[in-house]
Amino acid sequence: MSAAAAEQAGRRVEEVLGRLDGSGDAGARAAAEEVVRALMEFYGGGLARVVELLGRPAARPPADPLDALLGDELVASLLTLHGLHPEDAPARIARALATLPQPMENAGFDPAGGVLRLRPAASSGCGCSGSQEAARQAAADALACFAPEVTRVELEPAGPREPALLQIGTRPPLAGADGRSPATAS
């Protein structure tokens, strides 16, 4: 957006607020001003985040200078919202899944319905519905920032669990003739 276009957009906002003010509907005017303030905070936060990320000293230059921006939830959501994110949906979905505390595998995305099927990548956790719902919600939250075209997340059951590892230790020392172990016999 050019400086002239940004200035024109600002004038349009003022014009709409002026029309609402002239309508005599104080509630509508207050609501519109609140929306403008919320949007300003949202975009201001995004710009502040960009400045912060770009201002961080790097130990070595990143392979992709945009990587820090594309990996940030707020900046990524703004870029996606405006169709400016350079990554396609599968890449953004993978980026979102990489942020999850519990590894998840993409089991398929239906772009027409917005449904992403996930399956736990590792056979960890108890498998109880509470932890499954927390994992599903964490995925949905991350995807809302990186891939808003995902409108629903469904969890598939994890694959068969590997058998539990049997812990084998040394056996206790044999008891002596007096019934005490050799360690306590003296």
Backbone as a printed PyTorch tensor [residue, N CA C, xyz], in Angstrom:
tensor([[[  0.8610,  -1.1650,   0.0000],
         [  0.0000,   0.0000,   0.0000],
         [  0.9060,   1.2250,   0.0000]],

        [[  0.6110,   2.1230,  -0.8750],
         [  1.4070,   3.3450,  -0.9620],
         [  1.0110,   4.3040,   0.1550]],

        [[  1.8500,   5.3130,   0.3760],
         [  1.5540,   6.3180,   1.4060],
         [  0.2610,   7.0480,   1.0650]],

        [[  0.0230,   7.3290,  -0.2290],
         [ -1.2040,   8.0250,  -0.6390],
         [ -2.4330,   7.1610,  -0.3590]],

        [[ -2.3190,   5.8390,  -0.6140],
         [ -3.4470,   4.9350,  -0.3520],
         [ -3.7160,   4.8280,   1.1440]],

        [[ -2.6530,   4.8020,   1.9480],
         [ -2.8260,   4.7410,   3.4050],
         [ -3.4870,   6.0120,   3.9110]],

        [[ -3.0800,   7.1500,   3.3590],
         [ -3.6850,   8.4130,   3.7570],
         [ -5.1640,   8.4440,   3.3690]],

        [[ -5.4770,   7.9210,   2.2060],
         [ -6.8650,   7.8780,   1.7430],
         [ -7.6960,   6.9650,   2.6470]],

        [[ -7.1430,   5.8540,   3.0550],
         [ -7.8550,   4.9450,   3.9570],
         [ -8.1330,   5.6320,   5.2860]],

        [[ -7.1630,   6.3810,   5.8000],
         [ -7.3660,   7.1240,   7.0450],
         [ -8.4850,   8.1500,   6.9110]],

        [[ -8.5300,   8.8410,   5.7870],
         [ -9.6040,   9.8170,   5.5630],
         [-10.9680,   9.1260,   5.4810]],

        [[-10.9830,   7.9370,   4.8640],
         [-12.2470,   7.1960,   4.7780],
         [-12.7580,   6.8090,   6.1620]],

        [[-11.8600,   6.3910,   7.0490],
         [-12.2610,   6.0420,   8.4230],
         [-12.8600,   7.2660,   9.1030]],

        [[-12.1770,   8.4100,   8.9760],
         [-12.6870,   9.6460,   9.5720],
         [-14.0530,  10.0120,   9.0000]],

        [[-14.2290,   9.8190,   7.6980],
         [-15.5040,  10.1380,   7.0490],
         [-16.6290,   9.2590,   7.5890]],

        [[-16.3680,   7.9660,   7.7220],
         [-17.3920,   7.0560,   8.2390],
         [-17.7320,   7.4010,   9.6810]],

        [[-16.7120,   7.6860,  10.4940],
         [-16.9810,   8.0810,  11.8790],
         [-17.7740,   9.3920,  11.9220]],

        [[-17.4640,  10.3120,  11.0130],
         [-18.2140,  11.5680,  10.9400],
         [-19.6680,  11.3320,  10.5810]],

        [[-19.9300,  10.4370,   9.6480],
         [-21.3190,  10.1130,   9.2840],
         [-22.0550,   9.5070,  10.4610]],

        [[-21.3790,   8.6260,  11.1890],
         [-22.0240,   8.0240,  12.3620],
         [-22.3060,   9.0830,  13.4260]],

        [[-21.3780,  10.0240,  13.5770],
         [-21.5680,  11.1120,  14.5340],
         [-22.7680,  11.9640,  14.1360]],

        [[-22.9060,  12.2200,  12.8300],
         [-24.0110,  13.0280,  12.3240],
         [-25.3500,  12.3300,  12.3980]],

        [[-25.3480,  10.9970,  12.4910],
         [-26.6050,  10.2550,  12.5460],
         [-27.3010,  10.4120,  13.8940]],

        [[-26.5640,  10.8500,  14.8900],
         [-27.1560,  11.0280,  16.2110],
         [-27.1930,   9.7450,  17.0230]],

        [[-26.7270,   8.6510,  16.4780],
         [-26.7290,   7.3770,  17.1980],
         [-25.4060,   7.2490,  17.9550]],

        [[-25.4380,   7.6880,  19.2100],
         [-24.2220,   7.6920,  20.0280],
         [-23.6870,   6.2760,  20.2500]],

        [[-24.5620,   5.2990,  20.3700],
         [-24.1400,   3.9150,  20.5800],
         [-23.3830,   3.3740,  19.3680]],

        [[-23.8940,   3.6840,  18.1620],
         [-23.2320,   3.2330,  16.9390],
         [-21.8750,   3.9130,  16.8070]],

        [[-21.8190,   5.1870,  17.1290],
         [-20.5470,   5.9260,  17.0520],
         [-19.5280,   5.3340,  18.0310]],

        [[-19.9620,   5.0530,  19.2470],
         [-19.0670,   4.4860,  20.2620],
         [-18.5820,   3.1000,  19.8410]],

        [[-19.4890,   2.2970,  19.2690],
         [-19.1030,   0.9570,  18.8230],
         [-18.0950,   1.0410,  17.6810]],

        [[-18.3200,   1.9550,  16.7450],
         [-17.3960,   2.1190,  15.6170],
         [-16.0300,   2.5780,  16.1110]],

        [[-16.0040,   3.5030,  17.0470],
         [-14.7260,   3.9660,  17.5910],
         [-14.0040,   2.8340,  18.3090]],

        [[-14.7660,   1.9740,  19.0020],
         [-14.1590,   0.8440,  19.7020],
         [-13.5510,  -0.1390,  18.6980]],

        [[-14.2590,  -0.3720,  17.5850],
         [-13.7210,  -1.2560,  16.5450],
         [-12.4320,  -0.6730,  15.9710]],

        [[-12.4250,   0.6230,  15.6970],
         [-11.2290,   1.2690,  15.1520],
         [-10.0770,   1.1530,  16.1470]],

        [[-10.3430,   1.3800,  17.4420],
         [ -9.2920,   1.2640,  18.4590],
         [ -8.7500,  -0.1690,  18.5230]],

        [[ -9.6580,  -1.1530,  18.4850],
         [ -9.2300,  -2.5530,  18.5610],
         [ -8.3710,  -2.9180,  17.3500]],

        [[ -8.7770,  -2.4770,  16.1740],
         [ -7.9900,  -2.7530,  14.9740],
         [ -6.6270,  -2.0660,  15.0330]],

        [[ -6.6100,  -0.8480,  15.5360],
         [ -5.3360,  -0.1260,  15.6660],
         [ -4.4050,  -0.8650,  16.6300]],

        [[ -4.9480,  -1.3620,  17.7270],
         [ -4.1400,  -2.1270,  18.6820],
         [ -3.6150,  -3.4090,  18.0390]],

        [[ -4.4770,  -4.0870,  17.2890],
         [ -4.0980,  -5.3340,  16.6260],
         [ -2.9710,  -5.0960,  15.6290]],

        [[ -3.1560,  -4.1410,  14.7470],
         [ -2.1350,  -3.8570,  13.7480],
         [ -0.8870,  -3.2180,  14.3690]],

        [[ -1.0750,  -2.3980,  15.3770],
         [  0.0740,  -1.8230,  16.0830],
         [  0.8980,  -2.9050,  16.7510]],

        [[  0.2200,  -3.8800,  17.3500],
         [  0.9260,  -5.0110,  17.9620],
         [  1.6970,  -5.8060,  16.9220]],

        [[  1.1020,  -5.9790,  15.7510],
         [  1.7820,  -6.6850,  14.6770],
         [  3.0080,  -5.9490,  14.2000]],

        [[  2.8780,  -4.6430,  14.0190],
         [  4.0290,  -3.8480,  13.5880],
         [  5.1290,  -3.8470,  14.6550]],

        [[  4.7320,  -3.7340,  15.9120],
         [  5.7200,  -3.7620,  16.9950],
         [  6.4470,  -5.1040,  17.0100]],

        [[  5.7160,  -6.1710,  16.7580],
         [  6.3280,  -7.5010,  16.7330],
         [  7.3250,  -7.6160,  15.5780]],

        [[  6.9640,  -7.0770,  14.4020],
         [  7.8760,  -7.0960,  13.2560],
         [  9.1660,  -6.3580,  13.6010]],

        [[  9.0280,  -5.1700,  14.1860],
         [ 10.2040,  -4.3810,  14.5490],
         [ 11.0510,  -5.1400,  15.5700]],

        [[ 10.4000,  -5.7530,  16.5600],
         [ 11.1330,  -6.5110,  17.5710],
         [ 11.8850,  -7.6790,  16.9330]],

        [[ 11.2090,  -8.4490,  16.0820],
         [ 11.8470,  -9.6100,  15.4700],
         [ 12.9890,  -9.2220,  14.5490]],

        [[ 12.8050,  -8.1530,  13.7880],
         [ 13.8590,  -7.7240,  12.8780],
         [ 15.0090,  -7.0460,  13.6090]],

        [[ 14.7490,  -6.5260,  14.8000],
         [ 15.7780,  -5.8330,  15.5690],
         [ 16.6200,  -6.7370,  16.4330]],

        [[ 16.2400,  -7.9970,  16.5660],
         [ 17.0120,  -8.9300,  17.3780],
         [ 18.3360,  -9.2340,  16.7020]],

        [[ 19.4100,  -9.1380,  17.4740],
         [ 20.6950,  -9.5050,  16.8690],
         [ 20.7520, -11.0220,  16.6810]],

        [[ 21.1890, -11.4380,  15.5130],
         [ 21.2890, -12.8660,  15.2260],
         [ 22.7360, -13.3130,  15.3560]],

        [[ 22.9390, -14.4860,  15.9180],
         [ 24.2830, -15.0440,  16.0400],
         [ 24.8650, -15.2710,  14.6440]],

        [[ 24.0070, -15.7020,  13.7460],
         [ 24.4020, -15.8430,  12.3440],
         [ 23.1780, -15.5150,  11.4950]],

        [[ 23.3820, -15.0170,  10.3060],
         [ 22.2410, -14.6570,   9.4650],
         [ 21.3890, -15.8870,   9.1470]],

        [[ 20.0710, -15.7570,   9.2370],
         [ 19.2110, -16.9040,   8.9410],
         [ 19.2570, -17.2330,   7.4500]],

        [[ 18.9960, -18.4920,   7.1370],
         [ 18.9660, -18.9120,   5.7320],
         [ 17.8750, -18.1380,   4.9910]],

        [[ 16.7450, -17.9580,   5.6470],
         [ 15.6520, -17.1860,   5.0630],
         [ 15.3780, -16.0030,   5.9870]],

        [[ 15.6260, -14.7880,   5.5440],
         [ 15.4320, -13.6200,   6.4160],
         [ 13.9970, -13.4550,   6.9050]],

        [[ 13.0320, -14.0370,   6.1890],
         [ 11.6340, -13.9300,   6.6070],
         [ 11.2420, -14.9700,   7.6520]],

        [[ 12.1050, -15.9490,   7.9130],
         [ 11.7390, -17.0720,   8.7700],
         [ 11.2450, -16.6410,  10.1480]],

        [[ 11.9030, -15.6730,  10.7610],
         [ 11.4680, -15.2110,  12.0900],
         [ 10.0620, -14.6200,  12.0210]],

        [[  9.7710, -13.8860,  10.9540],
         [  8.4410, -13.2870,  10.8040],
         [  7.3900, -14.3520,  10.5210]],

        [[  7.7130, -15.2870,   9.6400],
         [  6.7420, -16.3090,   9.2560],
         [  6.4590, -17.2800,  10.3860]],

        [[  7.3860, -17.4210,  11.3250],
         [  7.2000, -18.3140,  12.4570],
         [  6.5150, -17.6720,  13.6410]],

        [[  6.2240, -16.3920,  13.5590],
         [  5.5660, -15.6870,  14.6570],
         [  4.0520, -15.7170,  14.4320]],

        [[  3.2970, -16.1360,  15.4450],
         [  1.8470, -16.2840,  15.2970],
         [  1.1570, -14.9900,  14.8780]],

        [[  1.4810, -13.8880,  15.5270],
         [  0.7990, -12.6210,  15.2270],
         [  1.1350, -12.1430,  13.8180]],

        [[  2.4050, -12.1310,  13.4750],
         [  2.8190, -11.6510,  12.1520],
         [  2.2820, -12.5810,  11.0700]],

        [[  2.3770, -13.8880,  11.3000],
         [  1.8690, -14.8500,  10.3180],
         [  0.3760, -14.6810,  10.1030]],

        [[ -0.3680, -14.4310,  11.1840],
         [ -1.8190, -14.2610,  11.0350],
         [ -2.1490, -13.0030,  10.2350]],

        [[ -1.3900, -11.9290,  10.4470],
         [ -1.6200, -10.7020,   9.6760],
         [ -1.2770, -10.9120,   8.2000]],

        [[ -0.1660, -11.5720,   7.9310],
         [  0.2130, -11.8340,   6.5490],
         [ -0.8280, -12.7120,   5.8550]],

        [[ -1.2970, -13.7230,   6.5510],
         [ -2.2990, -14.6300,   5.9790],
         [ -3.6200, -13.9120,   5.7660]],

        [[ -4.0150, -13.1040,   6.7230],
         [ -5.2670, -12.3500,   6.6360],
         [ -5.3200, -11.4940,   5.3780]],

        [[ -4.1820, -10.9480,   4.9960],
         [ -4.1330, -10.0470,   3.8390],
         [ -3.6100, -10.7260,   2.5720]],

        [[ -3.4800, -12.0570,   2.6100],
         [ -3.0160, -12.7820,   1.4410],
         [ -1.5660, -12.5030,   1.0870]],

        [[ -0.7620, -12.1200,   2.0830],
         [  0.6370, -11.7690,   1.8510],
         [  1.6200, -12.8550,   2.3000]],

        [[  1.1180, -13.8920,   2.9560],
         [  2.0130, -14.9300,   3.4590],
         [  2.5750, -15.6980,   2.2680]],

        [[  3.9130, -15.7980,   2.1700],
         [  4.4990, -16.4340,   0.9910],
         [  4.3830, -17.9600,   0.9550]],

        [[  4.0240, -18.5770,   2.0630],
         [  3.9210, -20.0370,   2.0920],
         [  2.5070, -20.4790,   1.7410]],

        [[  2.3920, -21.6530,   1.1250],
         [  1.0770, -22.2030,   0.8110],
         [  0.4800, -22.8540,   2.0650]],

        [[ -0.7720, -23.2710,   1.9650],
         [ -1.4740, -23.8390,   3.1210],
         [ -0.7530, -25.0450,   3.7130]],

        [[ -0.3010, -26.0210,   2.9250],
         [  0.3920, -27.1600,   3.5470],
         [  1.6410, -26.7560,   4.3320]],

        [[  2.3840, -25.7900,   3.8380],
         [  3.5840, -25.3380,   4.5620],
         [  3.1960, -24.6290,   5.8530]],

        [[  2.1230, -23.8210,   5.8090],
         [  1.6880, -23.1220,   7.0170],
         [  1.1030, -24.0900,   8.0320]],

        [[  0.4180, -25.1310,   7.5530],
         [ -0.1050, -26.1680,   8.4580],
         [  1.0700, -26.8700,   9.1390]],

        [[  2.0850, -27.2330,   8.3670],
         [  3.2720, -27.8890,   8.9520],
         [  3.9480, -26.9770,   9.9660]],

        [[  4.0170, -25.6830,   9.6670],
         [  4.6280, -24.7140,  10.5870],
         [  3.8320, -24.6630,  11.8950]],

        [[  2.5170, -24.6490,  11.7970],
         [  1.6650, -24.6210,  12.9960],
         [  1.8490, -25.8910,  13.8170]],

        [[  1.8870, -27.0430,  13.1500],
         [  2.0360, -28.3130,  13.8650],
         [  3.3900, -28.4040,  14.5500]],

        [[  4.3970, -27.7630,  13.9930],
         [  5.7330, -27.7800,  14.5960],
         [  5.7780, -27.0150,  15.9140]],

        [[  4.7930, -26.1530,  16.1770],
         [  4.7780, -25.3730,  17.4170],
         [  4.1080, -26.1110,  18.5730]],

        [[  3.4930, -27.2450,  18.2970],
         [  2.7120, -27.9480,  19.3200],
         [  3.6030, -28.6700,  20.3180]],

        [[  3.1800, -28.7080,  21.5870],
         [  3.9770, -29.4200,  22.5880],
         [  3.9490, -30.9380,  22.3700]],

        [[  2.8340, -31.4580,  21.8370],
         [  2.7200, -32.8850,  21.5420],
         [  2.8150, -33.0530,  20.0280]],

        [[  3.7750, -33.8280,  19.5330],
         [  3.9180, -33.9710,  18.0820],
         [  2.6700, -34.5680,  17.4420]],

        [[  2.2550, -33.9620,  16.3420],
         [  1.0820, -34.4200,  15.5930],
         [  1.4610, -34.6130,  14.1380]],

        [[  0.8660, -35.6120,  13.5110],
         [  1.0660, -35.8540,  12.0900],
         [ -0.1640, -35.3980,  11.3300]],

        [[  0.0590, -34.7910,  10.1780],
         [ -1.0240, -34.3880,   9.2990],
         [ -1.5220, -35.6470,   8.6040]],

        [[ -2.7640, -36.0330,   8.8890],
         [ -3.3480, -37.2360,   8.2870],
         [ -4.2240, -36.8800,   7.0990]],

        [[ -4.2470, -35.6070,   6.7220],
         [ -5.0030, -35.1900,   5.5480],
         [ -5.7690, -33.9080,   5.7910]],

        [[ -5.7690, -33.0530,   4.7760],
         [ -6.4940, -31.7800,   4.8440],
         [ -7.4650, -31.7190,   3.6780]],

        [[ -8.7160, -31.4140,   3.9810],
         [ -9.7510, -31.2250,   2.9610],
         [ -9.9870, -29.7330,   2.8160]],

        [[ -9.3890, -29.0950,   1.7900],
         [ -9.5400, -27.6440,   1.6340],
         [-10.9890, -27.2200,   1.3990]],

        [[-11.7770, -28.0720,   0.7620],
         [-13.1710, -27.7120,   0.4830],
         [-13.9750, -27.5900,   1.7750]],

        [[-13.7330, -28.4920,   2.7090],
         [-14.4670, -28.4530,   3.9760],
         [-13.7180, -27.7840,   5.1000]],

        [[-12.4260, -27.5330,   4.9100],
         [-11.6140, -26.9030,   5.9450],
         [-11.2470, -27.8350,   7.0790]],

        [[-11.3840, -29.1570,   6.8590],
         [-11.1390, -30.1300,   7.9280],
         [ -9.7260, -30.6860,   7.8150]],

        [[ -9.0070, -30.6090,   8.9250],
         [ -7.6660, -31.1790,   9.0170],
         [ -7.7360, -32.3580,   9.9670]],

        [[ -7.3010, -33.5250,   9.4780],
         [ -7.2440, -34.7120,  10.3240],
         [ -5.8170, -34.8580,  10.8370]],

        [[ -5.6960, -35.0460,  12.1370],
         [ -4.3900, -35.2030,  12.7850],
         [ -4.3460, -36.5140,  13.5380]],

        [[ -3.1290, -36.9990,  13.7140],
         [ -2.9450, -38.1800,  14.5580],
         [ -1.7040, -37.9280,  15.4050]],

        [[ -1.7310, -38.3450,  16.6610],
         [ -0.5410, -38.1890,  17.4980],
         [  0.6500, -38.8820,  16.8320]],

        [[  1.7880, -38.1960,  16.7920],
         [  2.9730, -38.7230,  16.1100],
         [  3.6920, -39.7670,  16.9370]],

        [[  3.5680, -39.6850,  18.2450],
         [  4.2640, -40.6270,  19.1190],
         [  3.2440, -41.2960,  20.0110]],

        [[  3.5820, -42.4780,  20.4350],
         [  2.6580, -43.1870,  21.3220],
         [  2.9390, -42.7920,  22.7610]],

        [[  2.7420, -41.4870,  23.0290],
         [  2.9770, -41.0040,  24.3870],
         [  1.6640, -40.5380,  24.9670]],

        [[  1.6240, -40.3820,  26.2430],
         [  0.4150, -39.9110,  26.9020],
         [ -0.4820, -41.0780,  27.2420]],

        [[ -1.5090, -40.7710,  27.9930],
         [ -2.3940, -41.8250,  28.4690],
         [ -3.4910, -42.1570,  27.4790]],

        [[ -3.7220, -41.2810,  26.4820],
         [ -4.7810, -41.5410,  25.5280],
         [ -6.1560, -41.1900,  26.0530]],

        [[ -6.2190, -40.5810,  27.2280],
         [ -7.5210, -40.2420,  27.7820],
         [ -8.1190, -39.0590,  27.0260]],

        [[ -9.4300, -38.9550,  27.0470],
         [-10.1170, -37.9480,  26.2320],
         [ -9.7500, -36.5220,  26.6340]],

        [[ -9.4430, -36.2840,  27.8950],
         [ -9.0720, -34.9350,  28.3230],
         [ -7.7970, -34.4650,  27.6650]],

        [[ -6.7860, -35.3420,  27.6160],
         [ -5.5250, -34.9560,  26.9840],
         [ -5.6890, -34.8780,  25.4760]],

        [[ -6.5380, -35.7170,  24.8910],
         [ -6.8000, -35.6570,  23.4600],
         [ -7.4890, -34.3460,  23.1130]],

        [[ -8.4370, -33.9370,  23.9130],
         [ -9.1410, -32.6780,  23.6480],
         [ -8.1890, -31.4910,  23.8100]],

        [[ -7.3020, -31.5420,  24.7950],
         [ -6.3250, -30.4670,  24.9790],
         [ -5.3830, -30.4000,  23.7750]],

        [[ -4.9530, -31.5530,  23.2590],
         [ -4.0760, -31.5820,  22.0850],
         [ -4.8060, -31.0560,  20.8610]],

        [[ -6.0730, -31.4320,  20.6940],
         [ -6.8670, -30.9600,  19.5620],
         [ -7.0470, -29.4510,  19.6390]],

        [[ -7.3140, -28.9400,  20.8310],
         [ -7.5140, -27.5000,  21.0060],
         [ -6.2220, -26.7290,  20.7800]],

        [[ -5.1020, -27.2650,  21.2500],
         [ -3.8080, -26.6090,  21.0110],
         [ -3.5290, -26.5320,  19.5200]],

        [[ -3.8380, -27.6060,  18.8050],
         [ -3.6480, -27.6050,  17.3420],
         [ -4.5680, -26.5790,  16.6870]],

        [[ -5.8360, -26.5520,  17.1020],
         [ -6.7880, -25.5930,  16.5230],
         [ -6.3360, -24.1590,  16.7740]],

        [[ -5.8150, -23.8790,  17.9630],
         [ -5.3490, -22.5250,  18.2840],
         [ -4.1590, -22.1220,  17.4150]],

        [[ -3.1930, -23.0170,  17.2550],
         [ -2.0210, -22.7140,  16.4310],
         [ -2.4220, -22.5470,  14.9720]],

        [[ -3.3170, -23.3880,  14.5050],
         [ -3.7570, -23.3190,  13.1110],
         [ -4.5460, -22.0480,  12.8290]],

        [[ -5.2440, -21.5240,  13.8260],
         [ -6.0050, -20.2850,  13.6300],
         [ -5.0690, -19.1430,  13.2440]],

        [[ -3.8560, -19.1550,  13.7460],
         [ -2.8860, -18.1070,  13.4180],
         [ -2.1890, -18.3670,  12.0890]],

        [[ -1.7550, -19.5980,  11.8790],
         [ -0.9320, -19.9070,  10.7140],
         [ -1.7420, -20.3310,   9.4890]],

        [[ -2.8620, -20.9980,   9.7010],
         [ -3.6430, -21.5400,   8.5810],
         [ -5.1400, -21.4210,   8.8810]],

        [[ -5.6780, -20.2110,   8.7930],
         [ -7.0860, -20.0230,   9.1450],
         [ -8.0560, -20.7410,   8.2140]],

        [[ -7.5710, -21.2500,   7.0840],
         [ -8.4490, -22.0160,   6.2150],
         [ -8.8220, -23.3550,   6.8340]],

        [[ -8.0960, -23.7650,   7.8820],
         [ -8.4580, -24.9500,   8.6560],
         [ -9.5380, -24.5020,   9.6390]],

        [[-10.7530, -24.9710,   9.3990],
         [-11.8770, -24.5490,  10.2450],
         [-12.2670, -25.6000,  11.2730]],

        [[-11.7670, -26.8360,  11.0820],
         [-12.0770, -27.8840,  12.0550],
         [-10.9120, -28.8620,  12.1070]],

        [[-10.5850, -29.2930,  13.3150],
         [ -9.5120, -30.2580,  13.5290],
         [-10.1260, -31.5220,  14.1070]],

        [[ -9.8310, -32.6330,  13.4600],
         [-10.2980, -33.9300,  13.9490],
         [ -9.0820, -34.7800,  14.2850]],

        [[ -9.1540, -35.4630,  15.4200],
         [ -8.0510, -36.3440,  15.8290],
         [ -8.3910, -37.7740,  15.4800]],

        [[ -7.4550, -38.4260,  14.8270],
         [ -7.5740, -39.8560,  14.5750],
         [ -6.8470, -40.5640,  15.7070]],

        [[ -7.2340, -41.7890,  15.9730],
         [ -6.5080, -42.5120,  17.0270],
         [ -5.0640, -42.7480,  16.6100]],

        [[ -4.2130, -42.7970,  17.6010],
         [ -2.7970, -43.0820,  17.3370],
         [ -2.6830, -44.5090,  16.8370]],

        [[ -1.6100, -44.7820,  16.1400],
         [ -1.3650, -46.1380,  15.6640],
         [ -1.1820, -47.0780,  16.8430]],

        [[ -0.9710, -48.3390,  16.5560],
         [ -0.8030, -49.2840,  17.6690],
         [  0.3860, -48.8860,  18.5370]],

        [[  0.1690, -48.9970,  19.8220],
         [  1.2340, -48.6480,  20.7570],
         [  2.2930, -49.7310,  20.7570]],

        [[  3.5170, -49.3020,  20.9350],
         [  4.5890, -50.2730,  21.0780],
         [  4.4530, -50.8950,  22.4590]],

        [[  4.8450, -52.1680,  22.5700],
         [  4.7340, -52.7910,  23.8990],
         [  5.6050, -52.0390,  24.9060]],

        [[  5.1390, -52.0430,  26.1310],
         [  5.8890, -51.3700,  27.1870],
         [  7.2320, -52.0530,  27.3650]],

        [[  8.2340, -51.2760,  27.6440],
         [  9.5690, -51.8060,  27.8550],
         [  9.6230, -52.4360,  29.2390]],

        [[  9.9910, -53.7000,  29.2590],
         [ 10.1010, -54.4260,  30.5210],
         [ 11.4400, -54.0780,  31.1490]],

        [[ 11.4060, -53.5440,  32.3470],
         [ 12.6310, -53.1760,  33.0450],
         [ 13.1790, -54.4000,  33.7700]],

        [[ 14.3970, -54.7510,  33.4140],
         [ 15.0270, -55.9070,  34.0420],
         [ 16.2070, -55.3940,  34.8620]],

        [[ 16.2090, -55.7470,  36.1140],
         [ 17.2960, -55.3290,  36.9960],
         [ 18.0010, -56.5430,  37.5590]],

        [[ 18.9820, -56.2930,  38.4150],
         [ 19.6610, -57.4080,  39.0720],
         [ 18.7770, -57.9000,  40.1830]],

        [[ 18.8670, -59.1690,  40.4400],
         [ 18.0100, -59.6820,  41.5120],
         [ 18.6770, -59.4450,  42.8560]],

        [[ 17.8830, -59.3970,  43.8860],
         [ 18.4620, -59.1430,  45.2090],
         [ 19.4130, -60.2740,  45.5930]],

        [[ 20.3730, -59.9650,  46.4450],
         [ 21.3200, -61.0140,  46.8580],
         [ 20.5750, -62.1460,  47.5690]],

        [[ 21.0910, -63.3470,  47.4020],
         [ 20.4730, -64.5090,  48.0490],
         [ 20.6990, -64.4410,  49.5570]],

        [[ 19.7410, -64.9220,  50.2730],
         [ 19.8520, -64.9190,  51.7310],
         [ 20.8140, -66.0160,  52.1670]],

        [[ 21.5300, -65.7820,  53.2540],
         [ 22.4550, -66.7780,  53.8030],
         [ 21.6860, -67.8420,  54.5610]],

        [[ 22.3910, -68.7740,  55.1350],
         [ 21.7700, -69.8960,  55.8600],
         [ 21.0010, -69.3740,  57.0600]],

        [[ 21.4190, -68.2240,  57.6060],
         [ 20.7260, -67.7070,  58.7860],
         [ 19.5300, -66.8580,  58.4200]],

        [[ 19.1970, -66.7630,  57.1010],
         [ 18.0240, -65.9870,  56.6650],
         [ 18.3340, -64.5270,  56.3730]],

        [[ 19.5760, -64.1190,  56.7510],
         [ 19.9310, -62.7140,  56.4580],
         [ 20.6730, -62.6740,  55.1410]],

        [[ 20.5510, -61.5210,  54.4880],
         [ 21.2760, -61.3750,  53.2180],
         [ 22.7570, -61.2280,  53.5120]],

        [[ 23.6110, -61.5940,  52.5390],
         [ 25.0530, -61.4830,  52.7680],
         [ 25.4780, -60.0780,  53.1490]],

        [[ 24.7790, -59.0640,  52.6940],
         [ 25.1660, -57.6950,  53.0060],
         [ 24.9330, -57.3830,  54.4730]],

        [[ 23.9470, -58.0280,  55.1050],
         [ 23.6470, -57.7250,  56.5230],
         [ 24.1280, -58.7930,  57.4700]],

        [[ 24.7670, -59.8580,  56.9500],
         [ 25.1890, -60.9710,  57.7820],
         [ 26.3430, -60.6290,  58.6960]],

        [[ 27.1080, -59.6220,  58.4290],
         [ 28.2580, -59.3370,  59.2750],
         [ 27.9380, -58.5360,  60.4720]]])
